[in-house]
Amino acid sequence: MLLTEIRRGGCFDSSHQWLALLLMVLAPEHACKTRIGKLTPFSIQYLRDLREFFNVTFKIKPDPETETVMMTCMGTGYANVGKKTT
């Protein structure tokens, strides 16, 4: 299983792609980029859900040389308003 994930390439394994995408969306309001392996069916549906919920679209650029995908989006600048400040 480890060798399969390494062969897929990218900075994240296939079971944690969703977490990287979520952190990119919640990041400060600037462009966020990451390289991941081939998108899983779960990640594809998750991208649709993120677009619906946060109104954020990703620029998806496949890299045929490395067989990975470069994902780019603008962060929403989400701030936890329920957190107490001192």
PDB file with SEQRES, HELIX, SHEET and CRYST1 records, atoms N, CA, C and O in Angstrom:
SEQRES   1 A   86  MET LEU LEU THR GLU ILE ARG ARG GLY GLY CYS PHE ASP          
SEQRES   2 A   86  SER SER HIS GLN TRP LEU ALA LEU LEU LEU MET VAL LEU          
SEQRES   3 A   86  ALA PRO GLU HIS ALA CYS LYS THR ARG ILE GLY LYS LEU          
SEQRES   4 A   86  THR PRO PHE SER ILE GLN TYR LEU ARG ASP LEU ARG GLU          
SEQRES   5 A   86  PHE PHE ASN VAL THR PHE LYS ILE LYS PRO ASP PRO GLU          
SEQRES   6 A   86  THR GLU THR VAL MET MET THR CYS MET GLY THR GLY TYR          
SEQRES   7 A   86  ALA ASN VAL GLY LYS LYS THR THR                              
HELIX    1 AA1 LEU A    2  ARG A    8  1                                   7    
HELIX    2 AA2 SER A   14  HIS A   16  5                                   3    
HELIX    3 AA3 GLN A   17  LEU A   26  1                                  10    
HELIX    4 AA4 PRO A   41  PHE A   54  1                                  14    
SHEET    1 AA1 3 ALA A  31  ILE A  36  0                                        
SHEET    2 AA1 3 THR A  68  MET A  74 -1                                        
SHEET    3 AA1 3 LYS A  59  ASP A  63 -1                                        
CRYST1    1.000    1.000    1.000  90.00  90.00  90.00 P 1           1          
ATOM      1  N   MET A   1       0.831  -1.195   0.000  1.00  0.00           N  
ATOM      2  CA  MET A   1       0.000   0.000   0.000  1.00  0.00           C  
ATOM      3  C   MET A   1       0.873   1.255   0.000  1.00  0.00           C  
ATOM      4  O   MET A   1       0.558   2.232  -0.680  1.00  0.00           O  
ATOM      5  N   LEU A   2       1.948   1.230   0.748  1.00  0.00           N  
ATOM      6  CA  LEU A   2       2.840   2.379   0.799  1.00  0.00           C  
ATOM      7  C   LEU A   2       3.461   2.644  -0.566  1.00  0.00           C  
ATOM      8  O   LEU A   2       3.528   3.793  -1.004  1.00  0.00           O  
ATOM      9  N   LEU A   3       3.910   1.605  -1.233  1.00  0.00           N  
ATOM     10  CA  LEU A   3       4.524   1.774  -2.544  1.00  0.00           C  
ATOM     11  C   LEU A   3       3.515   2.268  -3.580  1.00  0.00           C  
ATOM     12  O   LEU A   3       3.876   3.018  -4.487  1.00  0.00           O  
ATOM     13  N   THR A   4       2.274   1.860  -3.453  1.00  0.00           N  
ATOM     14  CA  THR A   4       1.231   2.342  -4.362  1.00  0.00           C  
ATOM     15  C   THR A   4       1.021   3.840  -4.187  1.00  0.00           C  
ATOM     16  O   THR A   4       0.896   4.565  -5.174  1.00  0.00           O  
ATOM     17  N   GLU A   5       0.981   4.311  -2.946  1.00  0.00           N  
ATOM     18  CA  GLU A   5       0.808   5.741  -2.682  1.00  0.00           C  
ATOM     19  C   GLU A   5       2.013   6.540  -3.171  1.00  0.00           C  
ATOM     20  O   GLU A   5       1.847   7.638  -3.702  1.00  0.00           O  
ATOM     21  N   ILE A   6       3.194   6.019  -3.005  1.00  0.00           N  
ATOM     22  CA  ILE A   6       4.400   6.707  -3.475  1.00  0.00           C  
ATOM     23  C   ILE A   6       4.379   6.795  -4.998  1.00  0.00           C  
ATOM     24  O   ILE A   6       4.759   7.819  -5.567  1.00  0.00           O  
ATOM     25  N   ARG A   7       3.943   5.737  -5.653  1.00  0.00           N  
ATOM     26  CA  ARG A   7       3.879   5.719  -7.113  1.00  0.00           C  
ATOM     27  C   ARG A   7       2.891   6.756  -7.635  1.00  0.00           C  
ATOM     28  O   ARG A   7       3.101   7.315  -8.712  1.00  0.00           O  
ATOM     29  N   ARG A   8       1.821   7.023  -6.896  1.00  0.00           N  
ATOM     30  CA  ARG A   8       0.829   8.009  -7.330  1.00  0.00           C  
ATOM     31  C   ARG A   8       1.392   9.424  -7.323  1.00  0.00           C  
ATOM     32  O   ARG A   8       0.917  10.279  -8.071  1.00  0.00           O  
ATOM     33  N   GLY A   9       2.389   9.683  -6.497  1.00  0.00           N  
ATOM     34  CA  GLY A   9       3.020  10.998  -6.460  1.00  0.00           C  
ATOM     35  C   GLY A   9       2.204  12.000  -5.678  1.00  0.00           C  
ATOM     36  O   GLY A   9       1.207  11.658  -5.042  1.00  0.00           O  
ATOM     37  N   GLY A  10       2.646  13.249  -5.734  1.00  0.00           N  
ATOM     38  CA  GLY A  10       1.966  14.314  -5.025  1.00  0.00           C  
ATOM     39  C   GLY A  10       2.484  14.476  -3.613  1.00  0.00           C  
ATOM     40  O   GLY A  10       3.337  13.718  -3.150  1.00  0.00           O  
ATOM     41  N   CYS A  11       1.954  15.472  -2.944  1.00  0.00           N  
ATOM     42  CA  CYS A  11       2.383  15.791  -1.580  1.00  0.00           C  
ATOM     43  C   CYS A  11       1.518  15.119  -0.519  1.00  0.00           C  
ATOM     44  O   CYS A  11       1.893  15.087   0.653  1.00  0.00           O  
ATOM     45  N   PHE A  12       0.366  14.584  -0.914  1.00  0.00           N  
ATOM     46  CA  PHE A  12      -0.560  13.967   0.032  1.00  0.00           C  
ATOM     47  C   PHE A  12      -0.981  12.608  -0.490  1.00  0.00           C  
ATOM     48  O   PHE A  12      -1.091  12.407  -1.699  1.00  0.00           O  
ATOM     49  N   ASP A  13      -1.214  11.683   0.414  1.00  0.00           N  
ATOM     50  CA  ASP A  13      -1.712  10.390  -0.034  1.00  0.00           C  
ATOM     51  C   ASP A  13      -3.191  10.510  -0.381  1.00  0.00           C  
ATOM     52  O   ASP A  13      -3.837  11.501  -0.039  1.00  0.00           O  
ATOM     53  N   SER A  14      -3.716   9.513  -1.050  1.00  0.00           N  
ATOM     54  CA  SER A  14      -5.079   9.602  -1.570  1.00  0.00           C  
ATOM     55  C   SER A  14      -6.134   9.674  -0.464  1.00  0.00           C  
ATOM     56  O   SER A  14      -7.206  10.236  -0.684  1.00  0.00           O  
ATOM     57  N   SER A  15      -5.860   9.126   0.702  1.00  0.00           N  
ATOM     58  CA  SER A  15      -6.856   9.168   1.774  1.00  0.00           C  
ATOM     59  C   SER A  15      -6.905  10.514   2.498  1.00  0.00           C  
ATOM     60  O   SER A  15      -7.832  10.754   3.272  1.00  0.00           O  
ATOM     61  N   HIS A  16      -5.928  11.398   2.266  1.00  0.00           N  
ATOM     62  CA  HIS A  16      -5.911  12.703   2.918  1.00  0.00           C  
ATOM     63  C   HIS A  16      -6.015  13.870   1.942  1.00  0.00           C  
ATOM     64  O   HIS A  16      -5.747  15.011   2.320  1.00  0.00           O  
ATOM     65  N   GLN A  17      -6.395  13.609   0.710  1.00  0.00           N  
ATOM     66  CA  GLN A  17      -6.561  14.684  -0.265  1.00  0.00           C  
ATOM     67  C   GLN A  17      -7.616  15.681   0.201  1.00  0.00           C  
ATOM     68  O   GLN A  17      -7.448  16.889   0.032  1.00  0.00           O  
ATOM     69  N   TRP A  18      -8.683  15.189   0.774  1.00  0.00           N  
ATOM     70  CA  TRP A  18      -9.772  16.061   1.202  1.00  0.00           C  
ATOM     71  C   TRP A  18      -9.307  17.073   2.247  1.00  0.00           C  
ATOM     72  O   TRP A  18      -9.752  18.221   2.246  1.00  0.00           O  
ATOM     73  N   LEU A  19      -8.420  16.650   3.130  1.00  0.00           N  
ATOM     74  CA  LEU A  19      -7.943  17.541   4.183  1.00  0.00           C  
ATOM     75  C   LEU A  19      -7.113  18.673   3.593  1.00  0.00           C  
ATOM     76  O   LEU A  19      -7.258  19.824   4.004  1.00  0.00           O  
ATOM     77  N   ALA A  20      -6.258  18.363   2.647  1.00  0.00           N  
ATOM     78  CA  ALA A  20      -5.458  19.392   1.994  1.00  0.00           C  
ATOM     79  C   ALA A  20      -6.358  20.392   1.266  1.00  0.00           C  
ATOM     80  O   ALA A  20      -6.116  21.597   1.315  1.00  0.00           O  
ATOM     81  N   LEU A  21      -7.391  19.894   0.596  1.00  0.00           N  
ATOM     82  CA  LEU A  21      -8.310  20.779  -0.119  1.00  0.00           C  
ATOM     83  C   LEU A  21      -9.070  21.681   0.844  1.00  0.00           C  
ATOM     84  O   LEU A  21      -9.258  22.865   0.562  1.00  0.00           O  
ATOM     85  N   LEU A  22      -9.507  21.142   1.968  1.00  0.00           N  
ATOM     86  CA  LEU A  22     -10.217  21.942   2.964  1.00  0.00           C  
ATOM     87  C   LEU A  22      -9.316  23.025   3.544  1.00  0.00           C  
ATOM     88  O   LEU A  22      -9.745  24.170   3.687  1.00  0.00           O  
ATOM     89  N   LEU A  23      -8.092  22.686   3.876  1.00  0.00           N  
ATOM     90  CA  LEU A  23      -7.167  23.678   4.431  1.00  0.00           C  
ATOM     91  C   LEU A  23      -6.850  24.767   3.414  1.00  0.00           C  
ATOM     92  O   LEU A  23      -6.647  25.921   3.793  1.00  0.00           O  
ATOM     93  N   MET A  24      -6.804  24.426   2.144  1.00  0.00           N  
ATOM     94  CA  MET A  24      -6.587  25.432   1.117  1.00  0.00           C  
ATOM     95  C   MET A  24      -7.757  26.407   1.056  1.00  0.00           C  
ATOM     96  O   MET A  24      -7.556  27.612   0.903  1.00  0.00           O  
ATOM     97  N   VAL A  25      -8.967  25.893   1.174  1.00  0.00           N  
ATOM     98  CA  VAL A  25     -10.159  26.744   1.117  1.00  0.00           C  
ATOM     99  C   VAL A  25     -10.227  27.656   2.328  1.00  0.00           C  
ATOM    100  O   VAL A  25     -10.602  28.821   2.194  1.00  0.00           O  
ATOM    101  N   LEU A  26      -9.875  27.159   3.509  1.00  0.00           N  
ATOM    102  CA  LEU A  26      -9.984  27.947   4.741  1.00  0.00           C  
ATOM    103  C   LEU A  26      -8.779  28.855   4.990  1.00  0.00           C  
ATOM    104  O   LEU A  26      -8.758  29.589   5.977  1.00  0.00           O  
ATOM    105  N   ALA A  27      -7.801  28.817   4.131  1.00  0.00           N  
ATOM    106  CA  ALA A  27      -6.582  29.619   4.290  1.00  0.00           C  
ATOM    107  C   ALA A  27      -6.890  31.111   4.110  1.00  0.00           C  
ATOM    108  O   ALA A  27      -7.974  31.473   3.653  1.00  0.00           O  
ATOM    109  N   PRO A  28      -5.926  31.978   4.472  1.00  0.00           N  
ATOM    110  CA  PRO A  28      -6.120  33.417   4.232  1.00  0.00           C  
ATOM    111  C   PRO A  28      -6.389  33.715   2.758  1.00  0.00           C  
ATOM    112  O   PRO A  28      -6.160  32.870   1.892  1.00  0.00           O  
ATOM    113  N   GLU A  29      -6.871  34.909   2.487  1.00  0.00           N  
ATOM    114  CA  GLU A  29      -7.332  35.278   1.151  1.00  0.00           C  
ATOM    115  C   GLU A  29      -6.170  35.511   0.179  1.00  0.00           C  
ATOM    116  O   GLU A  29      -5.886  36.647  -0.202  1.00  0.00           O  
ATOM    117  N   HIS A  30      -5.522  34.452  -0.206  1.00  0.00           N  
ATOM    118  CA  HIS A  30      -4.497  34.503  -1.246  1.00  0.00           C  
ATOM    119  C   HIS A  30      -4.486  33.171  -1.968  1.00  0.00           C  
ATOM    120  O   HIS A  30      -5.153  32.227  -1.546  1.00  0.00           O  
ATOM    121  N   ALA A  31      -3.741  33.090  -3.041  1.00  0.00           N  
ATOM    122  CA  ALA A  31      -3.716  31.857  -3.831  1.00  0.00           C  
ATOM    123  C   ALA A  31      -2.990  30.754  -3.075  1.00  0.00           C  
ATOM    124  O   ALA A  31      -1.907  30.970  -2.532  1.00  0.00           O  
ATOM    125  N   CYS A  32      -3.587  29.587  -3.046  1.00  0.00           N  
ATOM    126  CA  CYS A  32      -3.004  28.407  -2.418  1.00  0.00           C  
ATOM    127  C   CYS A  32      -2.782  27.356  -3.498  1.00  0.00           C  
ATOM    128  O   CYS A  32      -3.636  27.142  -4.358  1.00  0.00           O  
ATOM    129  N   LYS A  33      -1.633  26.710  -3.443  1.00  0.00           N  
ATOM    130  CA  LYS A  33      -1.305  25.678  -4.426  1.00  0.00           C  
ATOM    131  C   LYS A  33      -0.821  24.425  -3.717  1.00  0.00           C  
ATOM    132  O   LYS A  33      -0.193  24.492  -2.660  1.00  0.00           O  
ATOM    133  N   THR A  34      -1.127  23.280  -4.319  1.00  0.00           N  
ATOM    134  CA  THR A  34      -0.565  22.024  -3.869  1.00  0.00           C  
ATOM    135  C   THR A  34      -0.573  21.036  -5.026  1.00  0.00           C  
ATOM    136  O   THR A  34      -1.350  21.170  -5.972  1.00  0.00           O  
ATOM    137  N   ARG A  35       0.291  20.059  -4.937  1.00  0.00           N  
ATOM    138  CA  ARG A  35       0.368  19.004  -5.949  1.00  0.00           C  
ATOM    139  C   ARG A  35      -0.081  17.700  -5.302  1.00  0.00           C  
ATOM    140  O   ARG A  35       0.446  17.284  -4.270  1.00  0.00           O  
ATOM    141  N   ILE A  36      -1.059  17.070  -5.928  1.00  0.00           N  
ATOM    142  CA  ILE A  36      -1.560  15.807  -5.407  1.00  0.00           C  
ATOM    143  C   ILE A  36      -1.511  14.762  -6.520  1.00  0.00           C  
ATOM    144  O   ILE A  36      -1.360  15.096  -7.695  1.00  0.00           O  
ATOM    145  N   GLY A  37      -1.639  13.511  -6.136  1.00  0.00           N  
ATOM    146  CA  GLY A  37      -1.702  12.426  -7.107  1.00  0.00           C  
ATOM    147  C   GLY A  37      -3.051  12.439  -7.806  1.00  0.00           C  
ATOM    148  O   GLY A  37      -3.801  13.407  -7.686  1.00  0.00           O  
ATOM    149  N   LYS A  38      -3.362  11.394  -8.521  1.00  0.00           N  
ATOM    150  CA  LYS A  38      -4.633  11.299  -9.219  1.00  0.00           C  
ATOM    151  C   LYS A  38      -5.787  11.480  -8.233  1.00  0.00           C  
ATOM    152  O   LYS A  38      -5.783  10.899  -7.148  1.00  0.00           O  
ATOM    153  N   LEU A  39      -6.776  12.293  -8.619  1.00  0.00           N  
ATOM    154  CA  LEU A  39      -7.920  12.557  -7.751  1.00  0.00           C  
ATOM    155  C   LEU A  39      -8.751  11.296  -7.565  1.00  0.00           C  
ATOM    156  O   LEU A  39      -9.030  10.570  -8.519  1.00  0.00           O  
ATOM    157  N   THR A  40      -9.139  11.052  -6.326  1.00  0.00           N  
ATOM    158  CA  THR A  40     -10.010   9.922  -6.031  1.00  0.00           C  
ATOM    159  C   THR A  40     -11.464  10.332  -6.287  1.00  0.00           C  
ATOM    160  O   THR A  40     -11.762  11.526  -6.319  1.00  0.00           O  
ATOM    161  N   PRO A  41     -12.365   9.381  -6.467  1.00  0.00           N  
ATOM    162  CA  PRO A  41     -13.785   9.729  -6.639  1.00  0.00           C  
ATOM    163  C   PRO A  41     -14.327  10.522  -5.447  1.00  0.00           C  
ATOM    164  O   PRO A  41     -15.155  11.415  -5.626  1.00  0.00           O  
ATOM    165  N   PHE A  42     -13.869  10.204  -4.238  1.00  0.00           N  
ATOM    166  CA  PHE A  42     -14.302  10.958  -3.064  1.00  0.00           C  
ATOM    167  C   PHE A  42     -13.857  12.417  -3.169  1.00  0.00           C  
ATOM    168  O   PHE A  42     -14.631  13.321  -2.855  1.00  0.00           O  
ATOM    169  N   SER A  43     -12.626  12.654  -3.604  1.00  0.00           N  
ATOM    170  CA  SER A  43     -12.099  14.018  -3.722  1.00  0.00           C  
ATOM    171  C   SER A  43     -12.845  14.806  -4.797  1.00  0.00           C  
ATOM    172  O   SER A  43     -13.060  16.008  -4.647  1.00  0.00           O  
ATOM    173  N   ILE A  44     -13.234  14.143  -5.861  1.00  0.00           N  
ATOM    174  CA  ILE A  44     -13.986  14.823  -6.912  1.00  0.00           C  
ATOM    175  C   ILE A  44     -15.334  15.293  -6.380  1.00  0.00           C  
ATOM    176  O   ILE A  44     -15.738  16.428  -6.631  1.00  0.00           O  
ATOM    177  N   GLN A  45     -16.033  14.429  -5.647  1.00  0.00           N  
ATOM    178  CA  GLN A  45     -17.302  14.834  -5.043  1.00  0.00           C  
ATOM    179  C   GLN A  45     -17.078  15.906  -3.986  1.00  0.00           C  
ATOM    180  O   GLN A  45     -17.892  16.817  -3.841  1.00  0.00           O  
ATOM    181  N   TYR A  46     -15.987  15.803  -3.255  1.00  0.00           N  
ATOM    182  CA  TYR A  46     -15.667  16.791  -2.219  1.00  0.00           C  
ATOM    183  C   TYR A  46     -15.428  18.164  -2.835  1.00  0.00           C  
ATOM    184  O   TYR A  46     -15.822  19.175  -2.253  1.00  0.00           O  
ATOM    185  N   LEU A  47     -14.792  18.218  -3.999  1.00  0.00           N  
ATOM    186  CA  LEU A  47     -14.606  19.492  -4.702  1.00  0.00           C  
ATOM    187  C   LEU A  47     -15.950  20.111  -5.069  1.00  0.00           C  
ATOM    188  O   LEU A  47     -16.128  21.326  -4.977  1.00  0.00           O  
ATOM    189  N   ARG A  48     -16.882  19.281  -5.479  1.00  0.00           N  
ATOM    190  CA  ARG A  48     -18.231  19.782  -5.783  1.00  0.00           C  
ATOM    191  C   ARG A  48     -18.900  20.340  -4.530  1.00  0.00           C  
ATOM    192  O   ARG A  48     -19.554  21.382  -4.583  1.00  0.00           O  
ATOM    193  N   ASP A  49     -18.738  19.648  -3.408  1.00  0.00           N  
ATOM    194  CA  ASP A  49     -19.325  20.116  -2.158  1.00  0.00           C  
ATOM    195  C   ASP A  49     -18.684  21.425  -1.699  1.00  0.00           C  
ATOM    196  O   ASP A  49     -19.381  22.315  -1.212  1.00  0.00           O  
ATOM    197  N   LEU A  50     -17.364  21.550  -1.847  1.00  0.00           N  
ATOM    198  CA  LEU A  50     -16.691  22.789  -1.463  1.00  0.00           C  
ATOM    199  C   LEU A  50     -17.167  23.960  -2.313  1.00  0.00           C  
ATOM    200  O   LEU A  50     -17.339  25.071  -1.812  1.00  0.00           O  
ATOM    201  N   ARG A  51     -17.376  23.705  -3.599  1.00  0.00           N  
ATOM    202  CA  ARG A  51     -17.863  24.776  -4.483  1.00  0.00           C  
ATOM    203  C   ARG A  51     -19.247  25.215  -4.049  1.00  0.00           C  
ATOM    204  O   ARG A  51     -19.554  26.407  -4.060  1.00  0.00           O  
ATOM    205  N   GLU A  52     -20.088  24.261  -3.667  1.00  0.00           N  
ATOM    206  CA  GLU A  52     -21.449  24.597  -3.257  1.00  0.00           C  
ATOM    207  C   GLU A  52     -21.476  25.322  -1.909  1.00  0.00           C  
ATOM    208  O   GLU A  52     -22.207  26.299  -1.746  1.00  0.00           O  
ATOM    209  N   PHE A  53     -20.692  24.854  -0.955  1.00  0.00           N  
ATOM    210  CA  PHE A  53     -20.732  25.399   0.397  1.00  0.00           C  
ATOM    211  C   PHE A  53     -19.944  26.708   0.534  1.00  0.00           C  
ATOM    212  O   PHE A  53     -20.449  27.671   1.111  1.00  0.00           O  
ATOM    213  N   PHE A  54     -18.707  26.754   0.009  1.00  0.00           N  
ATOM    214  CA  PHE A  54     -17.848  27.925   0.172  1.00  0.00           C  
ATOM    215  C   PHE A  54     -17.808  28.823  -1.064  1.00  0.00           C  
ATOM    216  O   PHE A  54     -17.221  29.904  -1.024  1.00  0.00           O  
ATOM    217  N   ASN A  55     -18.425  28.386  -2.157  1.00  0.00           N  
ATOM    218  CA  ASN A  55     -18.392  29.126  -3.422  1.00  0.00           C  
ATOM    219  C   ASN A  55     -16.950  29.345  -3.886  1.00  0.00           C  
ATOM    220  O   ASN A  55     -16.592  30.435  -4.333  1.00  0.00           O  
ATOM    221  N   VAL A  56     -16.147  28.319  -3.775  1.00  0.00           N  
ATOM    222  CA  VAL A  56     -14.741  28.357  -4.167  1.00  0.00           C  
ATOM    223  C   VAL A  56     -14.533  27.342  -5.284  1.00  0.00           C  
ATOM    224  O   VAL A  56     -14.950  26.189  -5.171  1.00  0.00           O  
ATOM    225  N   THR A  57     -13.895  27.772  -6.350  1.00  0.00           N  
ATOM    226  CA  THR A  57     -13.564  26.852  -7.427  1.00  0.00           C  
ATOM    227  C   THR A  57     -12.056  26.663  -7.485  1.00  0.00           C  
ATOM    228  O   THR A  57     -11.291  27.572  -7.162  1.00  0.00           O  
ATOM    229  N   PHE A  58     -11.649  25.500  -7.891  1.00  0.00           N  
ATOM    230  CA  PHE A  58     -10.247  25.150  -7.994  1.00  0.00           C  
ATOM    231  C   PHE A  58      -9.825  25.165  -9.452  1.00  0.00           C  
ATOM    232  O   PHE A  58     -10.581  24.770 -10.338  1.00  0.00           O  
ATOM    233  N   LYS A  59      -8.619  25.622  -9.682  1.00  0.00           N  
ATOM    234  CA  LYS A  59      -8.007  25.485 -11.001  1.00  0.00           C  
ATOM    235  C   LYS A  59      -7.239  24.167 -10.956  1.00  0.00           C  
ATOM    236  O   LYS A  59      -6.326  23.998 -10.148  1.00  0.00           O  
ATOM    237  N   ILE A  60      -7.614  23.241 -11.828  1.00  0.00           N  
ATOM    238  CA  ILE A  60      -7.021  21.905 -11.841  1.00  0.00           C  
ATOM    239  C   ILE A  60      -6.172  21.786 -13.097  1.00  0.00           C  
ATOM    240  O   ILE A  60      -6.679  21.854 -14.216  1.00  0.00           O  
ATOM    241  N   LYS A  61      -4.869  21.606 -12.893  1.00  0.00           N  
ATOM    242  CA  LYS A  61      -3.948  21.517 -14.023  1.00  0.00           C  
ATOM    243  C   LYS A  61      -3.194  20.190 -13.940  1.00  0.00           C  
ATOM    244  O   LYS A  61      -2.307  20.036 -13.100  1.00  0.00           O  
ATOM    245  N   PRO A  62      -3.542  19.224 -14.809  1.00  0.00           N  
ATOM    246  CA  PRO A  62      -2.829  17.945 -14.801  1.00  0.00           C  
ATOM    247  C   PRO A  62      -1.406  18.108 -15.340  1.00  0.00           C  
ATOM    248  O   PRO A  62      -1.167  18.889 -16.261  1.00  0.00           O  
ATOM    249  N   ASP A  63      -0.486  17.377 -14.768  1.00  0.00           N  
ATOM    250  CA  ASP A  63       0.904  17.360 -15.222  1.00  0.00           C  
ATOM    251  C   ASP A  63       1.183  15.966 -15.778  1.00  0.00           C  
ATOM    252  O   ASP A  63       1.443  15.039 -15.010  1.00  0.00           O  
ATOM    253  N   PRO A  64       1.133  15.802 -17.116  1.00  0.00           N  
ATOM    254  CA  PRO A  64       1.299  14.468 -17.686  1.00  0.00           C  
ATOM    255  C   PRO A  64       2.697  13.887 -17.470  1.00  0.00           C  
ATOM    256  O   PRO A  64       2.868  12.668 -17.475  1.00  0.00           O  
ATOM    257  N   GLU A  65       3.679  14.737 -17.285  1.00  0.00           N  
ATOM    258  CA  GLU A  65       5.047  14.252 -17.091  1.00  0.00           C  
ATOM    259  C   GLU A  65       5.185  13.483 -15.782  1.00  0.00           C  
ATOM    260  O   GLU A  65       5.780  12.406 -15.751  1.00  0.00           O  
ATOM    261  N   THR A  66       4.633  14.037 -14.699  1.00  0.00           N  
ATOM    262  CA  THR A  66       4.738  13.394 -13.391  1.00  0.00           C  
ATOM    263  C   THR A  66       3.473  12.634 -13.001  1.00  0.00           C  
ATOM    264  O   THR A  66       3.438  11.987 -11.955  1.00  0.00           O  
ATOM    265  N   GLU A  67       2.427  12.707 -13.838  1.00  0.00           N  
ATOM    266  CA  GLU A  67       1.132  12.081 -13.575  1.00  0.00           C  
ATOM    267  C   GLU A  67       0.523  12.547 -12.254  1.00  0.00           C  
ATOM    268  O   GLU A  67      -0.107  11.766 -11.540  1.00  0.00           O  
ATOM    269  N   THR A  68       0.715  13.820 -11.941  1.00  0.00           N  
ATOM    270  CA  THR A  68       0.113  14.424 -10.759  1.00  0.00           C  
ATOM    271  C   THR A  68      -0.796  15.558 -11.212  1.00  0.00           C  
ATOM    272  O   THR A  68      -0.905  15.848 -12.403  1.00  0.00           O  
ATOM    273  N   VAL A  69      -1.443  16.192 -10.247  1.00  0.00           N  
ATOM    274  CA  VAL A  69      -2.373  17.277 -10.528  1.00  0.00           C  
ATOM    275  C   VAL A  69      -1.994  18.473  -9.656  1.00  0.00           C  
ATOM    276  O   VAL A  69      -1.822  18.331  -8.446  1.00  0.00           O  
ATOM    277  N   MET A  70      -1.862  19.657 -10.273  1.00  0.00           N  
ATOM    278  CA  MET A  70      -1.603  20.885  -9.528  1.00  0.00           C  
ATOM    279  C   MET A  70      -2.949  21.550  -9.245  1.00  0.00           C  
ATOM    280  O   MET A  70      -3.691  21.896 -10.165  1.00  0.00           O  
ATOM    281  N   MET A  71      -3.248  21.722  -7.971  1.00  0.00           N  
ATOM    282  CA  MET A  71      -4.512  22.325  -7.541  1.00  0.00           C  
ATOM    283  C   MET A  71      -4.239  23.732  -7.027  1.00  0.00           C  
ATOM    284  O   MET A  71      -3.330  23.936  -6.222  1.00  0.00           O  
ATOM    285  N   THR A  72      -5.029  24.710  -7.496  1.00  0.00           N  
ATOM    286  CA  THR A  72      -4.886  26.109  -7.082  1.00  0.00           C  
ATOM    287  C   THR A  72      -6.262  26.670  -6.766  1.00  0.00           C  
ATOM    288  O   THR A  72      -7.226  26.409  -7.486  1.00  0.00           O  
ATOM    289  N   CYS A  73      -6.356  27.446  -5.683  1.00  0.00           N  
ATOM    290  CA  CYS A  73      -7.603  28.135  -5.361  1.00  0.00           C  
ATOM    291  C   CYS A  73      -7.290  29.383  -4.540  1.00  0.00           C  
ATOM    292  O   CYS A  73      -6.172  29.560  -4.056  1.00  0.00           O  
ATOM    293  N   MET A  74      -8.282  30.230  -4.394  1.00  0.00           N  
ATOM    294  CA  MET A  74      -8.170  31.399  -3.527  1.00  0.00           C  
ATOM    295  C   MET A  74      -8.792  31.042  -2.181  1.00  0.00           C  
ATOM    296  O   MET A  74      -9.920  30.554  -2.119  1.00  0.00           O  
ATOM    297  N   GLY A  75      -8.049  31.290  -1.108  1.00  0.00           N  
ATOM    298  CA  GLY A  75      -8.563  31.008   0.225  1.00  0.00           C  
ATOM    299  C   GLY A  75      -9.708  31.946   0.579  1.00  0.00           C  
ATOM    300  O   GLY A  75      -9.819  33.042   0.029  1.00  0.00           O  
ATOM    301  N   THR A  76     -10.552  31.512   1.496  1.00  0.00           N  
ATOM    302  CA  THR A  76     -11.706  32.316   1.897  1.00  0.00           C  
ATOM    303  C   THR A  76     -11.400  33.240   3.070  1.00  0.00           C  
ATOM    304  O   THR A  76     -12.170  34.161   3.342  1.00  0.00           O  
ATOM    305  N   GLY A  77     -10.300  33.012   3.764  1.00  0.00           N  
ATOM    306  CA  GLY A  77      -9.982  33.832   4.922  1.00  0.00           C  
ATOM    307  C   GLY A  77     -10.893  33.554   6.092  1.00  0.00           C  
ATOM    308  O   GLY A  77     -11.188  34.459   6.873  1.00  0.00           O  
ATOM    309  N   TYR A  78     -11.340  32.340   6.232  1.00  0.00           N  
ATOM    310  CA  TYR A  78     -12.253  31.956   7.299  1.00  0.00           C  
ATOM    311  C   TYR A  78     -11.660  32.243   8.666  1.00  0.00           C  
ATOM    312  O   TYR A  78     -10.505  31.913   8.936  1.00  0.00           O  
ATOM    313  N   ALA A  79     -12.451  32.854   9.516  1.00  0.00           N  
ATOM    314  CA  ALA A  79     -12.038  33.129  10.893  1.00  0.00           C  
ATOM    315  C   ALA A  79     -13.100  32.573  11.832  1.00  0.00           C  
ATOM    316  O   ALA A  79     -14.294  32.731  11.578  1.00  0.00           O  
ATOM    317  N   ASN A  80     -12.686  31.936  12.895  1.00  0.00           N  
ATOM    318  CA  ASN A  80     -13.600  31.379  13.869  1.00  0.00           C  
ATOM    319  C   ASN A  80     -14.120  32.505  14.744  1.00  0.00           C  
ATOM    320  O   ASN A  80     -13.428  32.954  15.658  1.00  0.00           O  
ATOM    321  N   VAL A  81     -15.351  32.970  14.467  1.00  0.00           N  
ATOM    322  CA  VAL A  81     -15.919  34.075  15.232  1.00  0.00           C  
ATOM    323  C   VAL A  81     -16.404  33.625  16.597  1.00  0.00           C  
ATOM    324  O   VAL A  81     -16.655  34.468  17.458  1.00  0.00           O  
ATOM    325  N   GLY A  82     -16.543  32.323  16.824  1.00  0.00           N  
ATOM    326  CA  GLY A  82     -16.989  31.807  18.106  1.00  0.00           C  
ATOM    327  C   GLY A  82     -15.855  31.684  19.119  1.00  0.00           C  
ATOM    328  O   GLY A  82     -16.093  31.402  20.294  1.00  0.00           O  
ATOM    329  N   LYS A  83     -14.632  31.894  18.665  1.00  0.00           N  
ATOM    330  CA  LYS A  83     -13.472  31.756  19.567  1.00  0.00           C  
ATOM    331  C   LYS A  83     -13.345  33.002  20.436  1.00  0.00           C  
ATOM    332  O   LYS A  83     -13.431  34.126  19.942  1.00  0.00           O  
ATOM    333  N   LYS A  84     -13.139  32.795  21.727  1.00  0.00           N  
ATOM    334  CA  LYS A  84     -12.986  33.922  22.641  1.00  0.00           C  
ATOM    335  C   LYS A  84     -11.611  34.563  22.451  1.00  0.00           C  
ATOM    336  O   LYS A  84     -10.608  33.867  22.294  1.00  0.00           O  
ATOM    337  N   THR A  85     -11.578  35.882  22.466  1.00  0.00           N  
ATOM    338  CA  THR A  85     -10.300  36.587  22.380  1.00  0.00           C  
ATOM    339  C   THR A  85     -10.052  37.291  23.705  1.00  0.00           C  
ATOM    340  O   THR A  85     -10.979  37.773  24.356  1.00  0.00           O  
ATOM    341  N   THR A  86      -8.807  37.339  24.083  1.00  0.00           N  
ATOM    342  CA  THR A  86      -8.480  38.004  25.351  1.00  0.00           C  
ATOM    343  C   THR A  86      -7.669  39.232  25.134  1.00  0.00           C  
ATOM    344  O   THR A  86      -7.308  39.911  26.095  1.00  0.00           O  
TER     345      THR A  86                                                      
END                                                                             
